[in-house]
Amino acid sequence: MTLDRMLDEAWVLVVDDRPENIDVLAAILEPEYRIKVALDGHKALEIANSDSPPDLILLDVMMPGMDGFEVCRTLKSQEATHDIPVIFITARDGEMDEVQALDLGAVDFIQKPFNHKIARARVRTHVQMRCLLKKNKQMIKELKRANQILDELARRDQLTGLSNRRDMQENMEIERKRSLRNRKPLSCIVADIDHFKKVNDENGHLAGDETLKKVSSIITLSLRCHDMAARWGGEEFLILLPETDLAGASHVADRLRSKIEAETISMEDREIKITMSLGVVQFDGEETVEHFLNRADQNLYEAKKNGRNMVVSI
Protein backbone atom coordinates (compact mmCIF):
# COMPACT_ATOMS: atom_id res chain seq x y z
CA MET A 1 0.00 0.00 0.00
CA THR A 2 1.31 3.46 -0.89
CA LEU A 3 1.87 6.15 1.73
CA ASP A 4 -0.76 8.38 0.11
CA ARG A 5 -3.33 5.61 0.34
CA MET A 6 -2.42 4.97 3.98
CA LEU A 7 -3.02 8.65 4.74
CA ASP A 8 -6.30 8.64 2.80
CA GLU A 9 -7.53 5.60 4.74
CA ALA A 10 -6.26 6.71 8.16
CA TRP A 11 -8.84 6.82 10.93
CA VAL A 12 -8.98 8.16 14.47
CA LEU A 13 -10.59 6.69 17.57
CA VAL A 14 -12.05 9.31 19.92
CA VAL A 15 -12.57 8.10 23.49
CA ASP A 16 -14.61 10.34 25.79
CA ASP A 17 -17.54 9.70 28.10
CA ARG A 18 -19.17 13.01 27.11
CA PRO A 19 -20.88 12.94 23.68
CA GLU A 20 -20.64 16.73 23.32
CA ASN A 21 -16.83 16.53 23.44
CA ILE A 22 -16.89 13.79 20.80
CA ASP A 23 -19.08 15.96 18.58
CA VAL A 24 -16.60 18.84 18.81
CA LEU A 25 -13.61 16.65 17.93
CA ALA A 26 -15.51 14.97 15.11
CA ALA A 27 -16.33 18.36 13.62
CA ILE A 28 -12.64 19.30 13.77
CA LEU A 29 -11.30 16.06 12.26
CA GLU A 30 -13.93 14.57 9.95
CA PRO A 31 -12.97 16.65 6.93
CA GLU A 32 -9.62 14.76 6.92
CA TYR A 33 -10.20 11.47 8.77
CA ARG A 34 -12.73 8.76 9.39
CA ILE A 35 -13.82 8.81 13.01
CA LYS A 36 -14.92 6.04 15.38
CA VAL A 37 -15.97 6.69 18.96
CA ALA A 38 -15.96 4.94 22.31
CA LEU A 39 -17.72 6.22 25.43
CA ASP A 40 -15.64 4.19 27.88
CA GLY A 41 -12.23 2.57 28.24
CA HIS A 42 -13.38 -1.02 27.76
CA LYS A 43 -14.99 -0.23 24.40
CA ALA A 44 -11.86 1.69 23.38
CA LEU A 45 -9.67 -1.36 24.06
CA GLU A 46 -12.07 -3.59 22.13
CA ILE A 47 -11.88 -1.33 19.07
CA ALA A 48 -8.11 -0.91 19.34
CA ASN A 49 -7.66 -4.69 19.34
CA SER A 50 -9.85 -5.24 16.28
CA ASP A 51 -8.55 -6.48 12.94
CA SER A 52 -8.36 -2.87 11.74
CA PRO A 53 -6.85 -0.82 14.58
CA PRO A 54 -6.96 3.00 14.58
CA ASP A 55 -4.07 5.11 13.34
CA LEU A 56 -4.39 7.40 16.35
CA ILE A 57 -6.36 7.48 19.61
CA LEU A 58 -7.64 10.68 21.22
CA LEU A 59 -8.15 9.64 24.82
CA ASP A 60 -9.90 11.54 27.60
CA VAL A 61 -8.17 11.42 30.96
CA MET A 62 -11.20 11.56 33.26
CA MET A 63 -13.69 8.77 32.59
CA PRO A 64 -15.79 6.65 34.96
CA GLY A 65 -14.61 3.11 35.58
CA MET A 66 -11.40 2.77 33.59
CA ASP A 67 -9.78 6.20 33.25
CA GLY A 68 -7.57 7.30 30.36
CA PHE A 69 -4.33 6.54 32.16
CA GLU A 70 -5.36 2.92 32.73
CA VAL A 71 -6.49 2.58 29.12
CA CYS A 72 -3.15 3.93 27.88
CA ARG A 73 -1.22 1.66 30.22
CA THR A 74 -3.12 -1.35 28.83
CA LEU A 75 -2.60 -0.27 25.22
CA LYS A 76 1.15 0.12 25.70
CA SER A 77 1.43 -3.28 27.43
CA GLN A 78 -0.01 -5.18 24.45
CA GLU A 79 2.04 -5.98 21.37
CA ALA A 80 -0.92 -5.49 19.03
CA THR A 81 -1.65 -1.94 20.26
CA HIS A 82 1.71 -0.79 21.59
CA ASP A 83 2.57 1.33 18.55
CA ILE A 84 -0.77 3.15 18.19
CA PRO A 85 -0.10 6.82 19.04
CA VAL A 86 -2.20 8.19 21.91
CA ILE A 87 -2.99 11.87 22.44
CA PHE A 88 -4.57 12.67 25.80
CA ILE A 89 -7.38 15.22 25.98
CA THR A 90 -8.40 16.86 29.26
CA ALA A 91 -9.96 19.94 30.78
CA ARG A 92 -7.53 19.80 33.68
CA ASP A 93 -4.55 22.10 33.54
CA GLY A 94 -2.06 20.17 35.61
CA GLU A 95 1.60 19.51 34.98
CA MET A 96 1.43 16.17 36.77
CA ASP A 97 -1.28 14.90 34.41
CA GLU A 98 0.83 15.76 31.39
CA VAL A 99 3.95 14.20 32.88
CA GLN A 100 2.07 11.01 33.76
CA ALA A 101 0.54 10.84 30.29
CA LEU A 102 3.92 11.15 28.58
CA ASP A 103 5.49 8.65 30.98
CA LEU A 104 2.81 6.13 30.02
CA GLY A 105 3.75 6.47 26.35
CA ALA A 106 1.38 9.15 25.06
CA VAL A 107 2.75 11.20 22.17
CA ASP A 108 0.96 14.46 22.96
CA PHE A 109 -1.51 16.28 25.22
CA ILE A 110 -4.39 18.56 24.13
CA GLN A 111 -6.24 20.88 26.49
CA LYS A 112 -9.98 21.52 26.51
CA PRO A 113 -11.58 23.71 25.24
CA PHE A 114 -10.00 22.80 21.93
CA ASN A 115 -8.15 25.18 19.68
CA HIS A 116 -9.29 23.79 16.34
CA LYS A 117 -6.14 24.64 14.39
CA ILE A 118 -3.78 23.29 17.06
CA ALA A 119 -5.82 20.11 17.59
CA ARG A 120 -6.00 19.46 13.84
CA ALA A 121 -2.26 20.13 13.38
CA ARG A 122 -1.23 17.82 16.22
CA VAL A 123 -3.46 15.02 15.02
CA ARG A 124 -2.20 15.44 11.46
CA THR A 125 1.44 15.32 12.59
CA HIS A 126 1.03 12.11 14.56
CA VAL A 127 -1.14 10.39 11.95
CA GLN A 128 1.51 11.16 9.34
CA MET A 129 4.22 9.76 11.62
CA ARG A 130 2.12 6.65 12.24
CA CYS A 131 1.61 6.10 8.50
CA LEU A 132 5.30 6.67 7.83
CA LEU A 133 6.19 4.05 10.45
CA LYS A 134 3.68 1.60 8.96
CA LYS A 135 5.09 2.21 5.50
CA ASN A 136 8.61 1.75 6.82
CA LYS A 137 7.68 -1.59 8.41
CA GLN A 138 6.00 -2.65 5.17
CA MET A 139 9.11 -1.78 3.16
CA ILE A 140 11.38 -3.60 5.63
CA LYS A 141 9.16 -6.69 5.39
CA GLU A 142 9.19 -6.52 1.59
CA LEU A 143 12.96 -6.04 1.57
CA LYS A 144 13.49 -9.04 3.84
CA ARG A 145 11.27 -11.15 1.60
CA ALA A 146 13.13 -9.97 -1.51
CA ASN A 147 16.46 -10.80 0.14
CA GLN A 148 15.17 -14.25 1.07
CA ILE A 149 14.14 -14.85 -2.54
CA LEU A 150 17.52 -13.63 -3.82
CA ASP A 151 19.34 -15.84 -1.33
CA GLU A 152 17.23 -18.81 -2.38
CA LEU A 153 17.93 -18.09 -6.05
CA ALA A 154 21.64 -17.78 -5.31
CA ARG A 155 21.58 -21.28 -3.81
CA ARG A 156 19.57 -22.98 -6.55
CA ASP A 157 20.51 -24.33 -9.94
CA GLN A 158 18.17 -22.47 -12.26
CA LEU A 159 17.69 -25.32 -14.74
CA THR A 160 16.97 -28.19 -12.36
CA GLY A 161 15.79 -26.47 -9.18
CA LEU A 162 18.27 -28.49 -7.13
CA SER A 163 20.79 -26.90 -4.79
CA ASN A 164 23.85 -25.56 -6.53
CA ARG A 165 27.49 -26.28 -5.73
CA ARG A 166 27.85 -23.37 -3.30
CA ASP A 167 24.80 -24.39 -1.27
CA MET A 168 25.84 -28.03 -1.13
CA GLN A 169 29.37 -27.17 -0.03
CA GLU A 170 27.95 -25.26 2.93
CA ASN A 171 25.54 -28.08 3.76
CA MET A 172 28.30 -30.68 3.58
CA GLU A 173 30.34 -28.84 6.19
CA ILE A 174 27.27 -28.47 8.41
CA GLU A 175 26.41 -32.16 8.11
CA ARG A 176 30.04 -33.22 8.63
CA LYS A 177 30.07 -31.40 11.98
CA ARG A 178 26.65 -32.76 12.89
CA SER A 179 27.81 -36.28 12.13
CA LEU A 180 30.81 -35.86 14.42
CA ARG A 181 28.77 -34.24 17.18
CA ASN A 182 25.97 -36.81 17.16
CA ARG A 183 28.14 -39.79 16.23
CA LYS A 184 25.83 -40.64 13.36
CA PRO A 185 26.89 -41.94 9.93
CA LEU A 186 27.00 -39.65 6.92
CA SER A 187 27.28 -40.79 3.31
CA CYS A 188 27.34 -39.17 -0.09
CA ILE A 189 26.77 -40.20 -3.68
CA VAL A 190 28.44 -38.59 -6.67
CA ALA A 191 26.49 -39.45 -9.82
CA ASP A 192 27.20 -38.73 -13.47
CA ILE A 193 25.02 -39.23 -16.55
CA ASP A 194 26.78 -41.63 -18.89
CA HIS A 195 27.70 -40.34 -22.37
CA PHE A 196 25.92 -37.03 -21.76
CA LYS A 197 28.00 -35.29 -24.42
CA LYS A 198 26.63 -37.76 -26.94
CA VAL A 199 23.07 -36.90 -25.86
CA ASN A 200 23.80 -33.24 -26.57
CA ASP A 201 25.67 -33.86 -29.81
CA GLU A 202 23.05 -36.19 -31.30
CA ASN A 203 19.88 -34.58 -29.99
CA GLY A 204 20.71 -30.93 -29.29
CA HIS A 205 21.06 -28.90 -26.12
CA LEU A 206 17.31 -28.75 -25.56
CA ALA A 207 17.29 -32.53 -25.22
CA GLY A 208 20.27 -32.26 -22.90
CA ASP A 209 18.41 -29.79 -20.70
CA GLU A 210 15.34 -32.04 -20.60
CA THR A 211 17.56 -34.95 -19.62
CA LEU A 212 19.08 -32.98 -16.74
CA LYS A 213 15.63 -31.92 -15.52
CA LYS A 214 14.27 -35.47 -15.73
CA VAL A 215 17.23 -36.90 -13.81
CA SER A 216 16.88 -34.16 -11.18
CA SER A 217 13.20 -34.98 -10.75
CA ILE A 218 13.94 -38.68 -10.31
CA ILE A 219 16.63 -37.89 -7.74
CA THR A 220 14.31 -35.57 -5.79
CA LEU A 221 11.50 -38.13 -5.70
CA SER A 222 13.90 -40.86 -4.58
CA LEU A 223 15.18 -39.10 -1.46
CA ARG A 224 13.94 -38.67 2.09
CA CYS A 225 12.95 -35.23 3.35
CA HIS A 226 16.27 -34.64 5.17
CA ASP A 227 18.48 -35.87 2.31
CA MET A 228 20.03 -33.23 0.03
CA ALA A 229 20.76 -33.19 -3.67
CA ALA A 230 22.67 -30.73 -5.84
CA ARG A 231 23.64 -30.27 -9.41
CA TRP A 232 27.36 -30.42 -8.82
CA GLY A 233 28.36 -29.30 -12.29
CA GLY A 234 27.45 -30.12 -15.88
CA GLU A 235 25.89 -33.58 -15.86
CA GLU A 236 27.19 -34.44 -12.38
CA PHE A 237 25.04 -34.61 -9.24
CA LEU A 238 25.88 -34.92 -5.57
CA ILE A 239 23.56 -36.47 -3.00
CA LEU A 240 24.15 -36.12 0.74
CA LEU A 241 22.59 -38.72 3.03
CA PRO A 242 22.66 -37.86 6.76
CA GLU A 243 22.33 -40.72 9.26
CA THR A 244 22.98 -43.25 6.49
CA ASP A 245 25.80 -45.78 6.44
CA LEU A 246 27.60 -47.12 3.37
CA ALA A 247 25.23 -50.06 2.90
CA GLY A 248 22.17 -47.82 3.07
CA ALA A 249 23.68 -45.26 0.71
CA SER A 250 24.66 -48.00 -1.75
CA HIS A 251 21.08 -49.24 -1.73
CA VAL A 252 19.81 -45.71 -2.46
CA ALA A 253 22.34 -45.36 -5.27
CA ASP A 254 21.43 -48.66 -6.91
CA ARG A 255 17.72 -47.91 -6.69
CA LEU A 256 18.39 -44.56 -8.32
CA ARG A 257 20.52 -46.18 -11.03
CA SER A 258 17.69 -48.60 -11.84
CA LYS A 259 15.12 -45.82 -12.08
CA ILE A 260 17.33 -43.80 -14.42
CA GLU A 261 17.96 -46.84 -16.63
CA ALA A 262 14.23 -47.52 -16.87
CA GLU A 263 13.36 -43.93 -17.74
CA THR A 264 12.72 -42.62 -21.24
CA ILE A 265 13.12 -38.94 -22.11
CA SER A 266 10.53 -38.17 -24.77
CA MET A 267 11.21 -35.44 -27.29
CA GLU A 268 8.97 -34.42 -30.20
CA ASP A 269 10.50 -36.81 -32.72
CA ARG A 270 12.53 -39.23 -30.63
CA GLU A 271 12.99 -41.02 -27.34
CA ILE A 272 16.25 -40.95 -25.42
CA LYS A 273 17.52 -43.64 -23.08
CA ILE A 274 20.25 -42.90 -20.55
CA THR A 275 22.18 -44.56 -17.75
CA MET A 276 24.09 -43.25 -14.77
CA SER A 277 27.29 -44.16 -12.93
CA LEU A 278 27.52 -43.55 -9.18
CA GLY A 279 30.28 -43.46 -6.58
CA VAL A 280 29.33 -43.92 -2.92
CA VAL A 281 31.33 -43.26 0.27
CA GLN A 282 30.70 -42.99 3.99
CA PHE A 283 32.34 -40.23 6.03
CA ASP A 284 35.15 -41.77 8.09
CA GLY A 285 34.83 -39.40 11.05
CA GLU A 286 38.12 -37.56 10.62
CA GLU A 287 38.53 -36.52 6.99
CA THR A 288 37.85 -33.12 5.51
CA VAL A 289 34.97 -32.45 3.13
CA GLU A 290 37.51 -32.24 0.32
CA HIS A 291 38.91 -35.69 1.09
CA PHE A 292 35.39 -37.06 1.49
CA LEU A 293 34.53 -35.82 -2.01
CA ASN A 294 37.78 -37.05 -3.51
CA ARG A 295 36.98 -40.59 -2.38
CA ALA A 296 33.49 -40.35 -3.88
CA ASP A 297 34.97 -39.07 -7.15
CA GLN A 298 37.41 -41.96 -7.19
CA ASN A 299 34.56 -44.45 -6.84
CA LEU A 300 32.69 -42.68 -9.63
CA TYR A 301 35.82 -42.96 -11.79
CA GLU A 302 35.95 -46.70 -11.09
CA ALA A 303 32.29 -47.05 -12.10
CA LYS A 304 33.01 -45.27 -15.38
CA LYS A 305 36.17 -47.26 -16.02
CA ASN A 306 34.46 -50.59 -15.41
CA GLY A 307 31.66 -50.15 -17.92
CA ARG A 308 29.33 -47.43 -16.58
CA ASN A 309 25.72 -47.87 -15.42
CA MET A 310 26.91 -49.17 -12.07
CA VAL A 311 27.45 -48.28 -8.42
CA VAL A 312 30.90 -48.46 -6.81
CA SER A 313 31.15 -48.19 -3.03
CA ILE A 314 34.59 -49.38 -1.99
C-alpha positions as CSV (number, residue, x, y, z in Angstrom):
1,M,0.0,0.0,0.0
2,T,1.3,3.5,-0.9
3,L,1.9,6.1,1.7
4,D,-0.8,8.4,0.1
5,R,-3.3,5.6,0.3
6,M,-2.4,5.0,4.0
7,L,-3.0,8.7,4.7
8,D,-6.3,8.6,2.8
9,E,-7.5,5.6,4.7
10,A,-6.3,6.7,8.2
11,W,-8.8,6.8,10.9
12,V,-9.0,8.2,14.5
13,L,-10.6,6.7,17.6
14,V,-12.0,9.3,19.9
15,V,-12.6,8.1,23.5
16,D,-14.6,10.3,25.8
17,D,-17.5,9.7,28.1
18,R,-19.2,13.0,27.1
19,P,-20.9,12.9,23.7
20,E,-20.6,16.7,23.3
21,N,-16.8,16.5,23.4
22,I,-16.9,13.8,20.8
23,D,-19.1,16.0,18.6
24,V,-16.6,18.8,18.8
25,L,-13.6,16.7,17.9
26,A,-15.5,15.0,15.1
27,A,-16.3,18.4,13.6
28,I,-12.6,19.3,13.8
29,L,-11.3,16.1,12.3
30,E,-13.9,14.6,10.0
31,P,-13.0,16.7,6.9
32,E,-9.6,14.8,6.9
33,Y,-10.2,11.5,8.8
34,R,-12.7,8.8,9.4
35,I,-13.8,8.8,13.0
36,K,-14.9,6.0,15.4
37,V,-16.0,6.7,19.0
38,A,-16.0,4.9,22.3
39,L,-17.7,6.2,25.4
40,D,-15.6,4.2,27.9
41,G,-12.2,2.6,28.2
42,H,-13.4,-1.0,27.8
43,K,-15.0,-0.2,24.4
44,A,-11.9,1.7,23.4
45,L,-9.7,-1.4,24.1
46,E,-12.1,-3.6,22.1
47,I,-11.9,-1.3,19.1
48,A,-8.1,-0.9,19.3
49,N,-7.7,-4.7,19.3
50,S,-9.9,-5.2,16.3
51,D,-8.6,-6.5,12.9
52,S,-8.4,-2.9,11.7
53,P,-6.8,-0.8,14.6
54,P,-7.0,3.0,14.6
55,D,-4.1,5.1,13.3
56,L,-4.4,7.4,16.4
57,I,-6.4,7.5,19.6
58,L,-7.6,10.7,21.2
59,L,-8.2,9.6,24.8
60,D,-9.9,11.5,27.6
61,V,-8.2,11.4,31.0
62,M,-11.2,11.6,33.3
63,M,-13.7,8.8,32.6
64,P,-15.8,6.6,35.0
65,G,-14.6,3.1,35.6
66,M,-11.4,2.8,33.6
67,D,-9.8,6.2,33.2
68,G,-7.6,7.3,30.4
69,F,-4.3,6.5,32.2
70,E,-5.4,2.9,32.7
71,V,-6.5,2.6,29.1
72,C,-3.2,3.9,27.9
73,R,-1.2,1.7,30.2
74,T,-3.1,-1.3,28.8
75,L,-2.6,-0.3,25.2
76,K,1.1,0.1,25.7
77,S,1.4,-3.3,27.4
78,Q,0.0,-5.2,24.5
79,E,2.0,-6.0,21.4
80,A,-0.9,-5.5,19.0
81,T,-1.7,-1.9,20.3
82,H,1.7,-0.8,21.6
83,D,2.6,1.3,18.6
84,I,-0.8,3.2,18.2
85,P,-0.1,6.8,19.0
86,V,-2.2,8.2,21.9
87,I,-3.0,11.9,22.4
88,F,-4.6,12.7,25.8
89,I,-7.4,15.2,26.0
90,T,-8.4,16.9,29.3
91,A,-10.0,19.9,30.8
92,R,-7.5,19.8,33.7
93,D,-4.5,22.1,33.5
94,G,-2.1,20.2,35.6
95,E,1.6,19.5,35.0
96,M,1.4,16.2,36.8
97,D,-1.3,14.9,34.4
98,E,0.8,15.8,31.4
99,V,3.9,14.2,32.9
100,Q,2.1,11.0,33.8
101,A,0.5,10.8,30.3
102,L,3.9,11.2,28.6
103,D,5.5,8.6,31.0
104,L,2.8,6.1,30.0
105,G,3.7,6.5,26.4
106,A,1.4,9.1,25.1
107,V,2.8,11.2,22.2
108,D,1.0,14.5,23.0
109,F,-1.5,16.3,25.2
110,I,-4.4,18.6,24.1
111,Q,-6.2,20.9,26.5
112,K,-10.0,21.5,26.5
113,P,-11.6,23.7,25.2
114,F,-10.0,22.8,21.9
115,N,-8.1,25.2,19.7
116,H,-9.3,23.8,16.3
117,K,-6.1,24.6,14.4
118,I,-3.8,23.3,17.1
119,A,-5.8,20.1,17.6
120,R,-6.0,19.5,13.8
121,A,-2.3,20.1,13.4
122,R,-1.2,17.8,16.2
123,V,-3.5,15.0,15.0
124,R,-2.2,15.4,11.5
125,T,1.4,15.3,12.6
126,H,1.0,12.1,14.6
127,V,-1.1,10.4,11.9
128,Q,1.5,11.2,9.3
129,M,4.2,9.8,11.6
130,R,2.1,6.6,12.2
131,C,1.6,6.1,8.5
132,L,5.3,6.7,7.8
133,L,6.2,4.0,10.4
134,K,3.7,1.6,9.0
135,K,5.1,2.2,5.5
136,N,8.6,1.8,6.8
137,K,7.7,-1.6,8.4
138,Q,6.0,-2.7,5.2
139,M,9.1,-1.8,3.2
140,I,11.4,-3.6,5.6
141,K,9.2,-6.7,5.4
142,E,9.2,-6.5,1.6
143,L,13.0,-6.0,1.6
144,K,13.5,-9.0,3.8
145,R,11.3,-11.2,1.6
146,A,13.1,-10.0,-1.5
147,N,16.5,-10.8,0.1
148,Q,15.2,-14.3,1.1
149,I,14.1,-14.8,-2.5
150,L,17.5,-13.6,-3.8
151,D,19.3,-15.8,-1.3
152,E,17.2,-18.8,-2.4
153,L,17.9,-18.1,-6.0
154,A,21.6,-17.8,-5.3
155,R,21.6,-21.3,-3.8
156,R,19.6,-23.0,-6.6
157,D,20.5,-24.3,-9.9
158,Q,18.2,-22.5,-12.3
159,L,17.7,-25.3,-14.7
160,T,17.0,-28.2,-12.4
161,G,15.8,-26.5,-9.2
162,L,18.3,-28.5,-7.1
163,S,20.8,-26.9,-4.8
164,N,23.9,-25.6,-6.5
165,R,27.5,-26.3,-5.7
166,R,27.8,-23.4,-3.3
167,D,24.8,-24.4,-1.3
168,M,25.8,-28.0,-1.1
169,Q,29.4,-27.2,0.0
170,E,28.0,-25.3,2.9
171,N,25.5,-28.1,3.8
172,M,28.3,-30.7,3.6
173,E,30.3,-28.8,6.2
174,I,27.3,-28.5,8.4
175,E,26.4,-32.2,8.1
176,R,30.0,-33.2,8.6
177,K,30.1,-31.4,12.0
178,R,26.6,-32.8,12.9
179,S,27.8,-36.3,12.1
180,L,30.8,-35.9,14.4
181,R,28.8,-34.2,17.2
182,N,26.0,-36.8,17.2
183,R,28.1,-39.8,16.2
184,K,25.8,-40.6,13.4
185,P,26.9,-41.9,9.9
186,L,27.0,-39.7,6.9
187,S,27.3,-40.8,3.3
188,C,27.3,-39.2,-0.1
189,I,26.8,-40.2,-3.7
190,V,28.4,-38.6,-6.7
191,A,26.5,-39.5,-9.8
192,D,27.2,-38.7,-13.5
193,I,25.0,-39.2,-16.6
194,D,26.8,-41.6,-18.9
195,H,27.7,-40.3,-22.4
196,F,25.9,-37.0,-21.8
197,K,28.0,-35.3,-24.4
198,K,26.6,-37.8,-26.9
199,V,23.1,-36.9,-25.9
200,N,23.8,-33.2,-26.6
201,D,25.7,-33.9,-29.8
202,E,23.1,-36.2,-31.3
203,N,19.9,-34.6,-30.0
204,G,20.7,-30.9,-29.3
205,H,21.1,-28.9,-26.1
206,L,17.3,-28.8,-25.6
207,A,17.3,-32.5,-25.2
208,G,20.3,-32.3,-22.9
209,D,18.4,-29.8,-20.7
210,E,15.3,-32.0,-20.6
211,T,17.6,-35.0,-19.6
212,L,19.1,-33.0,-16.7
213,K,15.6,-31.9,-15.5
214,K,14.3,-35.5,-15.7
215,V,17.2,-36.9,-13.8
216,S,16.9,-34.2,-11.2
217,S,13.2,-35.0,-10.8
218,I,13.9,-38.7,-10.3
219,I,16.6,-37.9,-7.7
220,T,14.3,-35.6,-5.8
221,L,11.5,-38.1,-5.7
222,S,13.9,-40.9,-4.6
223,L,15.2,-39.1,-1.5
224,R,13.9,-38.7,2.1
225,C,13.0,-35.2,3.4
226,H,16.3,-34.6,5.2
227,D,18.5,-35.9,2.3
228,M,20.0,-33.2,0.0
229,A,20.8,-33.2,-3.7
230,A,22.7,-30.7,-5.8
231,R,23.6,-30.3,-9.4
232,W,27.4,-30.4,-8.8
233,G,28.4,-29.3,-12.3
234,G,27.5,-30.1,-15.9
235,E,25.9,-33.6,-15.9
236,E,27.2,-34.4,-12.4
237,F,25.0,-34.6,-9.2
238,L,25.9,-34.9,-5.6
239,I,23.6,-36.5,-3.0
240,L,24.2,-36.1,0.7
241,L,22.6,-38.7,3.0
242,P,22.7,-37.9,6.8
243,E,22.3,-40.7,9.3
244,T,23.0,-43.2,6.5
245,D,25.8,-45.8,6.4
246,L,27.6,-47.1,3.4
247,A,25.2,-50.1,2.9
248,G,22.2,-47.8,3.1
249,A,23.7,-45.3,0.7
250,S,24.7,-48.0,-1.8
251,H,21.1,-49.2,-1.7
252,V,19.8,-45.7,-2.5
253,A,22.3,-45.4,-5.3
254,D,21.4,-48.7,-6.9
255,R,17.7,-47.9,-6.7
256,L,18.4,-44.6,-8.3
257,R,20.5,-46.2,-11.0
258,S,17.7,-48.6,-11.8
259,K,15.1,-45.8,-12.1
260,I,17.3,-43.8,-14.4
261,E,18.0,-46.8,-16.6
262,A,14.2,-47.5,-16.9
263,E,13.4,-43.9,-17.7
264,T,12.7,-42.6,-21.2
265,I,13.1,-38.9,-22.1
266,S,10.5,-38.2,-24.8
267,M,11.2,-35.4,-27.3
268,E,9.0,-34.4,-30.2
269,D,10.5,-36.8,-32.7
270,R,12.5,-39.2,-30.6
271,E,13.0,-41.0,-27.3
272,I,16.2,-40.9,-25.4
273,K,17.5,-43.6,-23.1
274,I,20.2,-42.9,-20.6
275,T,22.2,-44.6,-17.8
276,M,24.1,-43.3,-14.8
277,S,27.3,-44.2,-12.9
278,L,27.5,-43.5,-9.2
279,G,30.3,-43.5,-6.6
280,V,29.3,-43.9,-2.9
281,V,31.3,-43.3,0.3
282,Q,30.7,-43.0,4.0
283,F,32.3,-40.2,6.0
284,D,35.1,-41.8,8.1
285,G,34.8,-39.4,11.0
286,E,38.1,-37.6,10.6
287,E,38.5,-36.5,7.0
288,T,37.8,-33.1,5.5
289,V,35.0,-32.5,3.1
290,E,37.5,-32.2,0.3
291,H,38.9,-35.7,1.1
292,F,35.4,-37.1,1.5
293,L,34.5,-35.8,-2.0
294,N,37.8,-37.1,-3.5
295,R,37.0,-40.6,-2.4
296,A,33.5,-40.3,-3.9
297,D,35.0,-39.1,-7.1
298,Q,37.4,-42.0,-7.2
299,N,34.6,-44.4,-6.8
300,L,32.7,-42.7,-9.6
301,Y,35.8,-43.0,-11.8
302,E,36.0,-46.7,-11.1
303,A,32.3,-47.1,-12.1
304,K,33.0,-45.3,-15.4
305,K,36.2,-47.3,-16.0
306,N,34.5,-50.6,-15.4
307,G,31.7,-50.2,-17.9
308,R,29.3,-47.4,-16.6
309,N,25.7,-47.9,-15.4
310,M,26.9,-49.2,-12.1
311,V,27.5,-48.3,-8.4
312,V,30.9,-48.5,-6.8
313,S,31.2,-48.2,-3.0
314,I,34.6,-49.4,-2.0
